[in-house]
Amino acid sequence: MKKILITGANGQLGSDFRELSGKYPGFIFLLTDVNELDITSEKDVKQFFERENPDYLINCAAYTAVDNAEDDEKNADLINNKAVEILAKQSAKFKTRFFHISTDYVFDGNSCTPYLETDEMNPVSAYGKAKAKGELAALKYNTEATIIRTGWLYGNYGKNFVKTMIKLGKEKESLQVVFDQIGTPTYSGDLASAIMYIIDNTSKKLIPYKAGIYNFANEGVCSWYDFALAIHEFAKISCKVYPVNSSAFPTKAKRPSYSVLNKEKIKTEYRMEIPYWRDSLKLCISRMRKEL
């Protein structure tokens, strides 16, 4: 059976692959996090590949503390760039198909139309700069790598905006949420399923594998304010939510004001349908019922 190596398997997206692994008995999932595999160590990664020789690598590991990265650029670059270089080199050497998760933060957010894969990167934060360099490293050292950019990721595992809004909505009578940042909420379960769809169908030669950069997010567009309203609607929370400008919540790292990604490439080349963001949010919250 073919082996799929998952890095960052204890994180939000990695946990979705852990859950999905039971639905793909034709694959062996090597679920690793920092305790099982230090991706910043070239020696450790080399030894792991020599021992396991995985057929696929999905890199879910990332430094995602966007504001902390402004004062911790060294570690952000180590995980989001240098580690990606190490993984790219070893996956190329062992002919392992490399899937690397990237972000809308590689763009400056100044566009008024959805970003294409071919648009020039111009990150405005330390986090975004490290992720942009990681993309370049992945493609430089493994020409068969697939970069998947996403944004506004949330899910049933780990900390995220959905869980925060539910918690605060139950504790407070009112909340303020920014309305001048636009993007697409993306359910991590949908992203994990999309990647497994590509792996499963290309391994069976039902669809040809095509390396390169792809955008993935749920369908539709909204602001964080609209997102918060939908969360409370589906979670049946009556907290009042007020729209405010981003200036009401100053942050160390600048956020892109527009993060909508054009997904035509991945939909066309992999014959893929992507769920609407509200439908996926409703599904996610229905799975959280035990926590509400």
Long-range contacts (C-beta under 8 A, 24 or more apart in sequence): 1-26, 1-27, 1-28, 2-26, 2-27, 2-28, 2-55, 2-56, 2-203, 3-27, 3-28, 3-29, 3-30, 3-52, 3-53, 3-54, 3-55, 3-56, 4-28, 4-29, 4-30, 4-54, 4-55, 4-56, 4-57, 4-58, 4-199, 5-30, 5-32, 5-48, 5-52, 5-54, 5-56, 5-57, 5-58, 5-96, 6-30, 6-31, 6-32, 6-58, 6-60, 7-32, 7-33, 7-37, 7-39, 7-57, 7-58, 7-59, 7-60, 7-61, 7-87, 8-33, 8-59, 8-60, 8-61, 8-62, 9-33, 9-60, 11-60, 11-61, 11-62, 11-157, 11-158, 12-153, 12-154, 12-155, 12-157, 12-158, 12-159, 12-160, 12-188, 13-60, 13-101, 13-153, 13-155, 13-188, 13-191, 13-192, 14-60, 14-61, 15-155, 15-156, 15-157, 15-158, 16-155, 16-156, 16-157, 16-188, 16-189, 16-191, 16-192, 16-193, 17-58, 17-60, 17-192, 17-196, 19-189, 20-192, 20-193, 20-196, 24-196, 24-200, 26-200, 27-199, 30-54, 33-61, 34-61, 39-79, 39-83, 39-86, 39-87, 40-78, 40-79, 40-82, 40-83, 40-86, 41-86, 42-86, 42-89, 45-86, 45-87, 45-90, 46-90, 49-90, 49-91, 49-93, 49-94, 49-96, 53-94, 53-96, 54-94, 54-96, 55-96, 55-97, 55-203, 56-96, 56-97, 56-98, 56-99, 56-199, 57-87, 57-91, 57-96, 57-97, 57-98, 57-99, 58-99, 58-101, 58-195, 59-84, 59-87, 59-98, 59-99, 59-100, 59-101, 60-101, 62-101, 62-131, 63-127, 63-130, 64-127, 65-127, 66-105, 66-125, 66-127, 66-251, 66-253, 66-255, 67-251, 67-252, 67-253, 69-125, 69-126, 69-127, 69-130, 69-253, 70-125, 70-126, 70-252, 70-253, 71-252, 72-126, 73-126, 73-130, 76-126, 76-127, 76-130, 77-130, 77-133, 79-130, 80-127, 80-130, 80-131, 80-133, 80-134, 81-130, 81-131, 81-133, 81-134, 81-137, 82-137, 83-134, 84-134, 84-135, 84-137, 84-138, 85-134, 85-137, 85-138, 85-140, 85-141, 87-138, 88-137, 88-138, 88-139, 88-140, 88-141, 88-142, 88-145, 89-141, 89-142, 91-142, 91-145, 92-141, 92-142, 92-143, 92-144, 97-144, 97-146, 97-199, 97-209, 98-138, 98-142, 98-144, 98-145, 98-146, 99-145, 99-146, 99-148, 99-195, 99-198, 99-199, 100-134, 100-135, 100-138, 100-145, 100-146, 100-147, 100-148, 101-148, 101-150, 101-191, 102-131, 102-134, 102-135, 102-147, 102-148, 102-149, 102-150, 102-213, 103-127, 103-128, 103-131, 103-149, 103-150, 103-151, 104-149, 104-150, 104-151, 104-152, 104-183, 104-256, 104-259, 104-261, 105-131, 105-151, 105-256, 106-131, 106-132, 106-135, 106-149, 107-256, 107-259, 108-256, 109-181, 109-255, 109-256, 109-257, 109-258, 109-259, 110-257, 110-258, 111-258, 111-260, 112-258, 113-260, 113-262, 114-260, 114-261, 114-262, 115-215, 115-259, 115-260, 115-261, 115-262, 116-215, 116-262, 116-265, 117-149, 117-212, 117-213, 117-214, 117-215, 117-262, 117-265, 124-254, 124-256, 125-253, 125-254, 125-255, 126-253, 127-253, 128-256, 135-213, 139-213, 143-211, 144-211, 145-211, 146-198, 146-211, 146-212, 146-213, 146-214, 147-212, 147-213, 147-214, 148-191, 148-195, 148-214, 148-215, 148-216, 148-266, 149-213, 149-214, 149-215, 149-216, 149-261, 150-186, 150-191, 150-215, 150-216, 150-217, 150-261, 151-183, 151-184, 151-186, 151-217, 151-259, 151-261, 152-183, 152-184, 152-185, 152-186, 152-217, 152-227, 152-259, 153-186, 153-188, 153-191, 154-185, 154-186, 154-187, 154-188, 154-284, 155-187, 155-188, 155-189, 155-284, 156-188, 156-189, 156-284, 156-287, 156-288, 157-188, 161-185, 161-224, 161-227, 161-228, 161-231, 162-231, 162-281, 162-284, 162-285, 162-288, 163-288, 163-291, 165-227, 165-228, 165-231, 165-232, 166-231, 166-232, 166-235, 166-237, 166-285, 166-288, 166-291, 166-292, 168-239, 169-231, 169-232, 169-235, 169-237, 169-239, 169-241, 170-237, 170-239, 172-239, 173-239, 173-240, 174-239, 174-240, 174-241, 174-242, 175-228, 175-239, 175-240, 175-241, 175-242, 176-241, 176-242, 176-243, 176-244, 176-248, 176-249, 177-224, 177-225, 177-227, 177-228, 177-241, 177-242, 177-243, 177-244, 178-223, 178-224, 178-225, 178-243, 178-244, 178-245, 178-246, 178-248, 178-249, 179-223, 179-224, 179-225, 179-226, 179-243, 179-244, 179-245, 180-223, 180-245, 180-246, 180-257, 181-223, 181-224, 181-246, 181-255, 181-256, 181-257, 181-258, 181-259, 182-221, 182-222, 182-223, 182-257, 182-258, 182-259, 182-260, 183-217, 183-221, 183-222, 183-256, 183-258, 183-259, 183-260, 184-217, 184-218, 184-219, 184-220, 184-221, 184-222, 184-259, 184-260, 184-261, 184-277, 185-218, 185-222, 185-227, 185-277, 185-280, 185-281, 186-216, 186-217, 186-218, 186-277, 186-280, 187-218, 187-275, 187-277, 187-280, 187-281, 187-283, 187-284, 189-280, 189-283, 189-284, 190-218, 190-274, 190-275, 190-280, 191-216, 194-266, 194-272, 194-274, 197-270, 197-272, 198-270, 201-270, 207-270, 207-271, 210-269, 214-265, 214-266, 214-269, 215-261, 215-262, 215-263, 215-265, 215-266, 216-261, 216-263, 216-266, 216-274, 217-260, 217-261, 217-263, 217-274, 217-277, 218-274, 218-275, 218-276, 218-277, 218-280, 219-263, 219-274, 219-275, 219-276, 219-277, 220-276, 220-277, 220-278, 221-260, 222-277, 227-281, 230-278, 230-281, 231-281, 231-285, 234-281, 234-282, 234-285, 234-286, 235-285, 235-288, 235-292
